[in-house]
Amino acid sequence: MNSLDLPGLPQDTRVVVAMSGGVDSSVVAGLLKREGYDVVGVTLQLYDHGASVHRAGSCCAGQDIDDARRVAETLGIPHYVLDYEERFRKAVIDPFAESYVAGETPIPCVACNQTVKFADLLETARELGAHALATGHYIRSKPNGAHRALYRPVDADRDQSYFLFATTQEQIDFLRFPLGSLSKPQVRAAAEAMGLVVAAKQDSQDICFVPQGKYSDIVARLKPGAAAPGEIVHIDGRVLGRHEGIVRYTIGQRRGIGIASGEPLYVVHLDAEHARVVVGPREALETRVIFLRNTNWLGDGPLEALPAQGLEVFARVRSSRPPRPAVLHHEAGTSWVELADGECGVAPGQACVLYSDEGGDARVLGGGFIERSQRSREAEAKLSRLAAQPATHHGA
């Protein structure tokens, strides 16, 4: 066995490294090359990079491709650039826009990992004769019987497990994450020691295809009819004002709603059918039950075999929040999660990721996309009444 838990010597083991042009994936390539693996670097061109060559904080565009190529030259490994623009548009960008138009808050990074990176690229790696596909994600995988399991990384500040919950068992068995046991400062120090040009390169922050983080701009361009104006309505039924498109709002938002009020108001619901932004007090956001779709279960045993009373887990409804106590239920093909303490700002389209515990060594048990949430009985009753109330001046 070698450090990647693969049979055979490193020199007899081919590993494809997904190189984004950033410091993390570059160090992965360097570490594996240093250990003697047969390393092949692959960079994906995911979108039209003409306007983004010099944009800091992006990835998989012009400058990043050049950086990946330079790193590969420094390390002395073969490097290929694959044009995945069409696949990326169909699998990630178009569904992203459609989800926003439907009043959801999508996570395109999860979709990208699900489709382009861990499906298409993984298949390409197999075609290249690779024994594994390695990435620069901060997450750990360990042997678990005949398979592998995912765990949170050592560096909690860089934890990317939230974005990898949809990874299938077959993919996990083929993937490797060499940075899971390292901290970011250690990774940068390694890049410096290897003489890599990206050692001090800043990390990507925004969604790669969204310039300056303005989601509404990309949605309006892809779906010109999506920015229909409509009403801003209080959860009690009062019309408070007008908006220029629900794509400009997210659940839990407080600032920039566009109305003056004597009380703090939050976006509590986006009614895509009636082009309404529903606002209300913070308590109207409190959620206790979350219903999931496309659940990906990575725990031991089938999801259908959960105990009747449910399984105690720890749930994470946003990447920036810690896992909190919860109970997972599954019945008749439907999965839902009861949150012990409740959460605010739970938005459809986001992910609910499940863990074995709340600690740094927690195992990732999978998760699902949030289909809908169940709030207090009072809030649910008000939203139901509002849904039956026709919008005034719709589209005016």
N, C-alpha and C positions, 0 to 999 in steps of 0.2 A: 504493500500500500504506500501511497505518497501523501503529501499534505492535503490533497483534494479528496482523499478517501476513494481513490480510483486504483484499480489493479495495475501493476506494471510500474516501471521506472518513469520518472518525469520525461526523460528524453524520448521515450516511446509513447508519450501521451500528448495528443494534440488538443489544445484549448483555444477556442475562439473567444476573443475579448471584445465586448461591445464598447468601442472607444468613442465617446461623445466629444472629445476635445477638451474636456475638463481635467482637473487635477486628480480626481478620484479614479476614474477609469484608466487614466494614464499610469497611475501608480500600480493598479492591478496588473496591467500588462508588464510593467517593470519588475514587480515582485515575482510573477510567474516565470518571466524570462530568466531572472537571476537564479531561480530554483532549477532551471534546466528544462522546463517544459517547451514543447513545440508550439509556440504562440503565434497566432494569426490575428491581426487586428482588423476589425470591420467597423466602419462608420456609416451611419445611415443619413442620407440627405432626405429630410422629412418634409420640407416645405420650401417655397420659393425664397431663396436666401438673398436675393438681390438687394432688397431694402434693409436687410438685417445684418449685413457683413460686419458693421462696426458697432452694433448695438450691444452694450454690456449687459450681461445677465441672461443672455439667450443661450440656446444650445442647438446642436444639429443643424447649424447654418454655415455660411461661408467661412468666416474666420475660424470657427470651431473645427471645420473639416481640415483647414490648413494646419491648425495646431495639432490635431490628431496625426496628420501625416508627418509633421516634424518630429513628434514624439516617437513614432514608429521608426523613423530614420535613425534617431538617437539610440534607440534600443536594438536596432538591427533586426527588426521583424517585418514580415510582409504585411502590407496594409491595403485594404480594399474599401472603396466607397460605393455603396449601393443606393440606387435611386428608388426610394420608397415613397416619393411624393404622392402618387396616385393612391397607394394603399393607405397612407396616412390620412389623406383627405376623406376617403370613404369610411375608414374605420374609426377615426378620432374627431376630425374637425366637423364633418357634417352632423354626426350624432350630438356633438357638443352644442351646436347651434340649435338643433331641434329640441334638445332638452331644455335650454334656456327659454325658447319660445313657449314651451309647455309649462313654464313657471317653476322649473326645477333649478337646482344649483349643481351642475355636473362636475365631475372630477376627471378631466381628460387624461391626466397622468396615469390613472388606473386603466383607462381604456387603451392607452398606448402600450402599457406593459402587457395587458391581456392579449392584444392582437398583434401589433407590429413587432414589438421586441421579443416577447416570449412565445409567439406562435410563428410568425413569418421568419424572423431572424434565427430563431431556434432551429427551424427546419433547414435554413441555409447552412447553419453550423453543422448539422448532421450530414448534409450533402458534401461539405468540405472535409468530411472524415473526422470531425472533432469528437472527443470523448466527453466534452463538457463545454458549456457556454458560461463565461465568467463576466460579471458586471461590477460596477463600482457602487452599488447600493449598500447602504448601511443597514444590514440585517444579517443574522447568522442562520446557517443551516447545519444540522447535525444528523448523523445516522439515527434512524428510528426503526428498529427491526429490519425488514427488507427494503425500507424506504428511507426518506429523509424528512425532517420536520423543520419548520421555521421558528426562529426565536428573535426576540428584540436584541439589538446590538449592544455592545459595551458602551458606546457613546450615546447616551440618552438624548443629547441635544441634536443628534443627527439621525435619529430613529426614522427610518423610511418604511417600517412594517405596515403602516396604515395604507400605503399606496400599493402594497403587494399582496393584500388579502385574497385577491381573485386568482392568484397563481395556482394552477392545478397541481395535483400530486405528481403527475407525469412530468410536468415542467420542473417542479422542485427537484426531482431526482436527477435531472440533467444539468440544472443550474448550480453555480458556485458563487459565493459572495466573500472574497478574501478580506474585505475591509471590516467585516462584522466584529472582529475582535480588536480593532484599532480605533484610536481617537482621531479627530480631524487634525490636531496639531502633529500627531505622529505621521499622518499621511502627508502633510505638507513637508515635514522634515525629510521623509523618504524621497519625495519628489526633488527636493533640493540636493540631496545626496546623490541622486541619479543624474543630476544635471539636466532636468527636464525644463523646457521653456515655460511650462504652465505652472511651475511651483508656486507662484504668487498670484495666479489668475483667480479673479473673484468667482464665487459660486453663482450658478444660474438661480434666479429668484422667480421670475415670472413664468407663466405658461408660455412655452416657446413660440407659439404662433400668434400670441396676443400682444401687440405692441403697447408698451407702457401700461400693461395691466388693465386696459379698458375693454372689458368683455363685451359691453354693449356695442362698441364700434364694429367688432368682427361679426357679431350676430346680425347687426343691421346691414352689413355688406353682403353676408351670405343669405339672409332672409329679409329682403327689403320691406316686406309687409309686416314684419314682426314688431316694429316699433309703433304700433297703433296706440294713440292716446286713449286715456280712459280716466276713471274716477279714482280718487283716493278716498276710501270709505272707512269710517270707524267701525270697529267690530259690533258696536251697538246699532249700526245702520245709518248713522249720520254721514252725509257726503261732505267731506272737508276740503276738497280741492281737486285738481286735475294733475295728471302726469303725462309724460311723453313716451311711455312704453314700459311694460313690466320688466323688460330685460335689463332695465337700469336699477333694479331693486333685488335685494336678497333677504331671505328670512332672517330676522334678528337685527336687521339694520336699524340704527337710530338716527345717525346724522345724514343730512342731505336728502331727507324725505320730500322736502319742498312745501311744507305747510308750517304755519305758526300755531303753536298751541301752548296753553298754560300748563300742560302736564307732559311729562316725558312719554313719547309715543314710539313704538317699535313696529316694524313690518312683521305681521304675524301670519299673513297668508297672501299668496299670489294667485288670484283667480284668473287663469288664462282664458277660460271660456268667455268671461264677461269683461276682460281687459281691466280688471280691478286690482288695486293694491289695497289690501286690508291692513289697517293699523290698529293698535290697541296698547294697553298697559303691559308692563313686563310680565305680569302673572299670566297673561293670555298666551305667553310663549312656553310656559312650563309643560314639559312632555314627560309622561311616565311610560308609555308603551310605544314601541316602534315596530312597524310591520316591514318586512324585508322582501325584496325580489332578487332573483338570480343569486340565491345563497350559495356560497362556495364553502363547503365544510371540510376542514383539514384535521379534525380531531380523530381519535381512534374509534373505530366502529362507525356504522352508518348513522346519518342524521335521524332516520326513522326510528332508531333504537333508543332515543333519548328517554329518560324516565318520565313517567306521566306528570310528575310535579315540575318537570323542567330540569335544566342543568345549570348549576351556579357557574357563572363566568364573570369576566370583567370586560366591559364594553367601552369602546371609544367612538364617539360620534363626530369628532373632528380631529385632524392631525395634530392640532395645537393643544388638545386636551388630554389629560392622563386617563388611562383605563379606570372605569368606576364599576362598583359591584352591580351585577345584573343577573337575570335568569333568562336563559334561552329556552323557547318552546318551539316545537314543530309538530304539526298535526295536519293530516290530509293535504300534504303538499305546501302548507303555509308555515313560514317561520316568523316568529315575533319575539321581541326582547322586552322584558320588564326591567326598567331602570330603578334601582333601589332608592336613589336620591333625586331622580328627575333631572332633566336637562333643559336649558333654554336655547332657542335658536336652532332647533333641529330642522333641517331643510330636506325636502324630497330631492333625490338625485345624489345626495351625499352618501358616504359609506358609514356603516356601523361595523366596526372591526372587533372581533372577539379574541380574548386572551385567556390563558389558564389562570393567571394571577396578575397583580398590579406591579410586580417587581421588575427589575431590569433583566431577569433571566426568564421572563414569561414566554411561553410558547404561543405562537399565533395559531388560533383555532379556525380561522377563516372569517367569514362575515358575509354581508350582503349590501345591496344598495337600498336606501331608504325609500320605500314606496309611499308611505304616509305615516303620520304620527297621531297618537291619541292624546288629547290634552285633558284638562279638567272637564267635568260634565257641563259646567256652566259655559266654558269657552266653546265646547263642541256644539252645544245647543245654539249659541249665537251664530257660529259659522254656518250651521245648517239653515237657520232662518235667512241669513244673508245670501246663501246660495240660491234660495228660492225667490229672492227679491230681484226683479229685473233692473238692469243698470239704466240710469237716466242719461240721455244724450250720448249713448254709446257711439264712439267713433267720431264724435263731433270735433 
